[in-house]
Amino acid sequence: MTDETKLTDGSLIGADKVNGTDVYNLEGDKLGEIEELMLDKISGHVAYAVLSFGGFLGMNHKHYPLPWSQLKYDTRQGGYVVNLDKEKLKNAPSYDRDTDFTWTADYGRGVDRFYGTASMWM
């Protein structure tokens, strides 16, 4: 058993193991990687995975919050798959990696609206 699987079995995974995991679209194109998870403080559930996408040599990198419900783990690819092409991703809600970003309920509702998911932001 490898170090990565010592603490979990089946479908459980440590959050530190999710960070850095590749994200692909349905065509198998790599979109980026998960940079962090956004957890609901009350329920403890993962609400969003923040995708790091774009840029060159670390510049102009953007963060794209994806509703966790949109991601499906694919064991063959060793990463998450989302029904999203690069063009749609370019128009998705995002924020610059190097800015002081504050997540608000309005921003979360906009993310959920864009992806057509149920919003936790009443």
ROSE-4610 file (N, C-alpha, C; in Angstrom, 1 decimal, always signed):
// ROSE-4610
residu = [M/M/M/T/T/T/D/D/D/E/E/E/T/T/T/K/K/K/L/L/L/T/T/T/D/D/D/G/G/G/S/S/S/L/L/L/I/I/I/G/G/G/A/A/A/D/D/D/K/K/K/V/V/V/N/N/N/G/G/G/T/T/T/D/D/D/V/V/V/Y/Y/Y/N/N/N/L/L/L/E/E/E/G/G/G/D/D/D/K/K/K/L/L/L/G/G/G/E/E/E/I/I/I/E/E/E/E/E/E/L/L/L/M/M/M/L/L/L/D/D/D/K/K/K/I/I/I/S/S/S/G/G/G/H/H/H/V/V/V/A/A/A/Y/Y/Y/A/A/A/V/V/V/L/L/L/S/S/S/F/F/F/G/G/G/G/G/G/F/F/F/L/L/L/G/G/G/M/M/M/N/N/N/H/H/H/K/K/K/H/H/H/Y/Y/Y/P/P/P/L/L/L/P/P/P/W/W/W/S/S/S/Q/Q/Q/L/L/L/K/K/K/Y/Y/Y/D/D/D/T/T/T/R/R/R/Q/Q/Q/G/G/G/G/G/G/Y/Y/Y/V/V/V/V/V/V/N/N/N/L/L/L/D/D/D/K/K/K/E/E/E/K/K/K/L/L/L/K/K/K/N/N/N/A/A/A/P/P/P/S/S/S/Y/Y/Y/D/D/D/R/R/R/D/D/D/T/T/T/D/D/D/F/F/F/T/T/T/W/W/W/T/T/T/A/A/A/D/D/D/Y/Y/Y/G/G/G/R/R/R/G/G/G/V/V/V/D/D/D/R/R/R/F/F/F/Y/Y/Y/G/G/G/T/T/T/A/A/A/S/S/S/M/M/M/W/W/W/M/M/M]
num = [1/1/1/2/2/2/3/3/3/4/4/4/5/5/5/6/6/6/7/7/7/8/8/8/9/9/9/10/10/10/11/11/11/12/12/12/13/13/13/14/14/14/15/15/15/16/16/16/17/17/17/18/18/18/19/19/19/20/20/20/21/21/21/22/22/22/23/23/23/24/24/24/25/25/25/26/26/26/27/27/27/28/28/28/29/29/29/30/30/30/31/31/31/32/32/32/33/33/33/34/34/34/35/35/35/36/36/36/37/37/37/38/38/38/39/39/39/40/40/40/41/41/41/42/42/42/43/43/43/44/44/44/45/45/45/46/46/46/47/47/47/48/48/48/49/49/49/50/50/50/51/51/51/52/52/52/53/53/53/54/54/54/55/55/55/56/56/56/57/57/57/58/58/58/59/59/59/60/60/60/61/61/61/62/62/62/63/63/63/64/64/64/65/65/65/66/66/66/67/67/67/68/68/68/69/69/69/70/70/70/71/71/71/72/72/72/73/73/73/74/74/74/75/75/75/76/76/76/77/77/77/78/78/78/79/79/79/80/80/80/81/81/81/82/82/82/83/83/83/84/84/84/85/85/85/86/86/86/87/87/87/88/88/88/89/89/89/90/90/90/91/91/91/92/92/92/93/93/93/94/94/94/95/95/95/96/96/96/97/97/97/98/98/98/99/99/99/100/100/100/101/101/101/102/102/102/103/103/103/104/104/104/105/105/105/106/106/106/107/107/107/108/108/108/109/109/109/110/110/110/111/111/111/112/112/112/113/113/113/114/114/114/115/115/115/116/116/116/117/117/117/118/118/118/119/119/119/120/120/120/121/121/121/122/122/122]
x = [+0.8/+0.0/+0.9/+0.6/+1.4/+1.0/+1.8/+1.5/+0.2/-0.1/-1.3/-2.6/-2.6/-3.8/-3.8/-2.8/-2.8/-3.9/-4.3/-5.4/-6.8/-7.0/-8.3/-8.5/-9.7/-10.1/-11.3/-11.5/-12.8/-12.8/-13.9/-14.1/-13.6/-13.0/-12.5/-11.1/-10.8/-9.5/-9.2/-8.0/-7.6/-7.6/-8.0/-8.0/-6.7/-5.6/-4.3/-3.9/-4.6/-4.3/-5.1/-6.2/-7.0/-6.3/-5.7/-5.0/-3.9/-3.9/-2.9/-3.4/-4.6/-5.1/-5.6/-5.3/-5.6/-7.1/-7.6/-9.0/-9.1/-10.0/-10.1/-11.5/-11.7/-13.1/-13.5/-14.7/-15.2/-14.4/-13.7/-12.9/-11.5/-11.2/-9.9/-8.8/-9.2/-8.3/-8.1/-6.8/-6.5/-6.9/-7.7/-8.1/-7.2/-6.7/-5.9/-5.8/-5.6/-5.5/-6.2/-6.7/-7.3/-6.3/-6.5/-5.6/-6.1/-7.4/-7.9/-9.3/-9.8/-11.2/-11.8/-13.1/-13.9/-14.9/-14.8/-15.7/-16.7/-18.0/-19.0/-18.7/-18.5/-18.1/-19.2/-20.4/-21.5/-21.7/-21.8/-22.1/-20.8/-19.7/-18.5/-18.3/-19.3/-19.2/-18.4/-17.8/-17.0/-18.1/-17.9/-18.9/-18.3/-17.0/-16.3/-14.9/-14.4/-13.0/-12.5/-11.5/-10.9/-9.9/-10.2/-9.4/-8.4/-7.1/-6.1/-6.0/-6.1/-6.1/-5.5/-4.8/-4.3/-3.0/-2.6/-1.3/-0.1/+1.0/+2.2/+3.3/+4.1/+5.2/+4.8/+3.6/+3.0/+2.4/+2.3/+1.7/+0.3/-0.6/-2.0/-2.7/-2.3/-3.0/-4.4/-5.4/-6.7/-7.2/-8.1/-8.8/-10.2/-10.7/-12.1/-12.8/-13.7/-14.4/-15.4/-15.3/-16.2/-17.1/-18.4/-19.2/-18.8/-18.5/-18.0/-18.9/-20.2/-21.1/-20.9/-20.2/-19.9/-18.7/-17.9/-16.7/-17.0/-16.5/-16.5/-15.1/-14.7/-13.4/-13.3/-12.3/-12.1/-10.8/-10.9/-9.8/-8.8/-9.3/-8.5/-7.5/-8.0/-7.2/-6.5/-6.9/-6.3/-6.6/-7.7/-8.1/-9.6/-10.1/-11.5/-11.9/-13.1/-13.7/-14.9/-15.0/-16.1/-16.6/-17.9/-18.5/-18.4/-17.2/-16.9/-15.8/-16.0/-14.9/-14.1/-13.0/-12.1/-12.7/-13.5/-14.2/-15.2/-16.0/-16.9/-16.2/-15.1/-14.3/-13.8/-13.4/-12.8/-13.8/-15.1/-16.2/-16.8/-16.2/-16.8/-16.3/-17.0/-16.6/-15.2/-14.3/-13.0/-12.4/-11.2/-10.5/-9.0/-8.3/-6.8/-6.1/-5.2/-4.4/-3.7/-3.2/-2.4/-3.2/-4.5/-5.3/-5.8/-6.2/-6.7/-8.2/-8.7/-10.0/-10.8/-12.0/-12.9/-14.2/-14.5/-15.6/-16.9/-17.9/-19.1/-20.3/-21.4/-22.6/-23.0/-23.0/-23.3/-22.4/-21.1/-20.2/-20.5/-20.8/-21.2/-22.5/-23.4/-24.7/-24.4/-23.5/-23.1/-22.4/-21.6/-20.9/-22.0/-22.9/-23.9/-24.8/-25.2/-26.0/-25.3/-24.0/-23.3/-23.3/-23.1/-23.0/-24.4/-25.4/-26.8/-26.9/-26.2/-26.3/-27.1/-27.6/-28.4/-27.4/-27.9/-27.1/-27.3/-26.2/-26.2/-26.4/-26.4/-26.4/-27.9/-28.6/-30.0/-30.2]
y = [-1.2/+0.0/+1.2/+2.2/+3.4/+4.4/+5.4/+6.4/+7.1/+7.3/+8.1/+7.4/+6.1/+5.4/+4.8/+5.0/+4.4/+4.8/+6.1/+6.6/+6.4/+6.1/+6.1/+4.8/+4.4/+3.3/+3.6/+3.0/+3.2/+4.6/+5.3/+6.6/+7.8/+7.6/+8.7/+9.1/+10.4/+10.9/+12.1/+12.3/+13.5/+14.7/+15.9/+17.1/+17.4/+17.1/+17.5/+16.6/+15.5/+14.7/+15.1/+15.9/+16.4/+17.6/+18.4/+19.6/+19.1/+19.7/+19.2/+18.2/+17.6/+16.6/+17.3/+16.6/+17.1/+17.1/+18.0/+18.1/+18.1/+17.2/+17.0/+17.3/+17.6/+17.7/+16.3/+16.2/+14.9/+14.4/+15.3/+14.8/+14.4/+14.5/+14.0/+15.1/+16.4/+17.5/+17.9/+18.1/+18.6/+20.1/+20.5/+21.9/+22.6/+21.9/+22.5/+21.5/+22.1/+21.2/+21.9/+21.1/+21.6/+22.3/+23.5/+24.3/+24.3/+24.3/+24.2/+23.8/+23.4/+23.1/+24.1/+24.5/+25.4/+24.6/+24.6/+23.8/+24.7/+24.2/+24.9/+24.7/+25.8/+25.7/+25.1/+25.2/+24.6/+23.1/+22.7/+21.3/+20.4/+21.1/+20.4/+19.8/+20.0/+19.4/+20.3/+19.6/+20.4/+21.1/+22.4/+23.1/+23.4/+23.7/+24.0/+23.5/+23.2/+22.9/+24.1/+24.7/+25.8/+25.3/+25.5/+25.0/+26.1/+25.7/+26.6/+26.4/+27.4/+27.3/+28.5/+28.2/+29.3/+29.9/+30.9/+31.5/+30.8/+31.5/+31.0/+31.4/+30.4/+30.6/+31.3/+30.9/+31.4/+32.7/+33.3/+34.6/+34.5/+35.4/+35.4/+34.2/+33.5/+32.3/+32.7/+32.0/+32.4/+31.2/+31.5/+30.5/+30.4/+29.2/+29.0/+28.1/+28.6/+27.7/+26.9/+25.6/+24.6/+24.0/+24.0/+23.3/+21.8/+21.4/+20.0/+19.0/+19.2/+18.3/+18.1/+19.0/+18.9/+18.0/+17.7/+16.9/+15.4/+14.6/+13.1/+12.5/+11.7/+11.1/+10.0/+10.0/+9.0/+8.2/+7.0/+6.2/+5.9/+5.9/+5.6/+6.8/+8.0/+9.2/+9.6/+9.2/+9.6/+11.0/+11.5/+12.9/+13.0/+14.3/+14.6/+15.0/+14.7/+15.0/+15.9/+17.0/+17.9/+18.1/+18.3/+18.5/+20.0/+20.4/+21.8/+21.9/+22.7/+22.8/+24.1/+24.2/+25.3/+26.7/+26.8/+28.0/+28.5/+27.5/+27.9/+28.2/+27.5/+27.8/+29.2/+29.7/+31.1/+32.1/+31.8/+32.7/+32.5/+31.5/+31.1/+32.2/+32.2/+33.1/+32.7/+33.7/+33.4/+34.6/+34.4/+35.6/+35.3/+36.4/+36.3/+35.7/+34.9/+34.2/+35.2/+36.3/+37.2/+38.3/+38.3/+39.4/+38.9/+39.9/+39.7/+39.5/+38.3/+37.9/+37.6/+38.1/+37.8/+37.1/+35.9/+35.2/+35.8/+36.1/+36.6/+35.7/+35.8/+35.0/+35.3/+36.6/+37.0/+36.3/+36.2/+35.6/+34.1/+33.4/+32.0/+31.7/+32.6/+32.5/+32.6/+33.5/+33.6/+32.4/+31.8/+30.5/+29.4/+29.3/+28.3/+28.5/+29.8/+30.1/+29.7/+30.0/+29.8/+28.3/+27.4/+26.0/+25.3/+26.0/+25.5/+24.5/+24.8/+23.9/+24.6/+23.8/+24.3/+25.1/+26.3/+27.2/+26.9/+27.0/+26.9/+28.3/+29.3/+30.7/+31.2/+31.0/+31.4/+32.9]
z = [+0.0/+0.0/+0.0/-0.9/-0.9/+0.2/+0.4/+1.4/+1.2/-0.1/-0.5/+0.0/+0.1/+0.4/+1.8/+2.6/+4.0/+4.8/+4.8/+5.7/+5.2/+3.9/+3.4/+2.6/+2.3/+1.6/+0.8/-0.4/-1.1/-1.7/-1.4/-2.1/-1.3/-0.1/+0.7/+0.3/+0.4/+0.0/+0.9/+1.3/+2.0/+1.1/+1.7/+0.9/+0.3/+1.0/+0.5/-0.7/-0.9/-2.1/-3.3/-3.0/-4.1/-4.8/-3.9/-4.5/-5.4/-6.6/-7.6/-8.5/-8.3/-9.2/-10.5/-11.6/-12.9/-13.1/-13.9/-14.3/-15.8/-16.4/-17.8/-18.2/-19.5/-20.1/-20.6/-21.1/-21.6/-22.8/-23.5/-24.7/-24.2/-22.9/-22.4/-22.4/-22.8/-22.8/-21.3/-21.0/-19.6/-19.6/-18.6/-18.4/-17.4/-16.4/-15.4/-14.2/-13.0/-11.8/-10.7/-9.7/-8.6/-7.7/-7.4/-6.5/-5.1/-4.8/-3.4/-3.4/-2.3/-2.1/-1.2/-1.5/-0.7/+0.1/+1.4/+2.3/+2.9/+3.0/+3.8/+5.2/+6.0/+7.4/+8.2/+7.9/+8.7/+8.5/+7.2/+6.9/+6.8/+6.5/+6.3/+4.9/+4.0/+2.7/+1.8/+0.8/-0.2/-1.1/-1.3/-2.1/-3.5/-3.6/-4.8/-4.8/-6.0/-6.3/-7.1/-6.7/-7.5/-8.5/-9.7/-10.8/-11.2/-11.3/-11.8/-13.3/-14.1/-15.5/-16.2/-17.3/-18.1/-17.7/-18.3/-18.0/-18.6/-18.5/-19.1/-18.2/-17.8/-16.8/-15.5/-15.1/-13.8/-13.9/-15.1/-15.2/-15.8/-15.5/-16.0/-15.6/-14.6/-14.1/-13.5/-13.8/-13.2/-12.4/-11.5/-10.7/-11.0/-11.3/-11.7/-10.7/-9.9/-8.9/-9.7/-9.5/-10.1/-9.0/-9.1/-8.1/-8.0/-6.8/-6.6/-7.3/-7.3/-7.9/-9.4/-10.0/-11.5/-11.8/-10.8/-11.0/-10.7/-11.6/-11.4/-11.5/-10.6/-10.6/-11.6/-12.4/-13.5/-13.1/-12.7/-12.3/-13.4/-14.7/-15.8/-16.1/-15.9/-16.1/-14.9/-13.7/-12.5/-12.2/-12.6/-12.4/-12.4/-12.3/-12.3/-13.7/-14.1/-15.4/-15.2/-16.0/-15.9/-17.3/-17.5/-18.8/-19.1/-19.6/-19.8/-20.8/-21.9/-22.8/-22.5/-23.1/-22.8/-23.1/-24.2/-24.5/-23.5/-23.0/-21.9/-20.7/-20.4/-19.2/-19.2/-20.4/-20.5/-20.1/-20.2/-19.9/-18.5/-17.8/-16.5/-15.4/-14.3/-13.2/-12.8/-12.6/-12.2/-11.5/-11.0/-10.3/-10.5/-10.6/-10.8/-9.6/-9.8/-8.8/-7.9/-8.4/-7.6/-7.0/-7.0/-6.4/-5.0/-4.2/-2.9/-3.1/-3.3/-3.6/-2.4/-2.3/-1.2/-1.8/-1.3/-1.8/-1.1/-1.9/-1.3/-1.7/-1.0/-1.4/-2.8/-3.2/-4.6/-5.6/-5.3/-6.2/-6.3/-5.2/-5.2/-6.0/-5.8/-6.6/-8.1/-8.5/-9.9/-10.4/-9.6/-10.0/-10.3/-9.3/-9.4/-10.6/-10.8/-12.0/-13.3/-13.4/-14.6/-14.9/-13.9/-14.1/-14.0/-13.6/-13.5/-12.4/-11.3/-10.1/-9.0/-8.1/-7.0/-6.1/-5.7/-4.9/-3.4/-2.7/-1.2/-0.6/-1.5/-1.1/-1.1/-0.1/-0.2/-0.1]
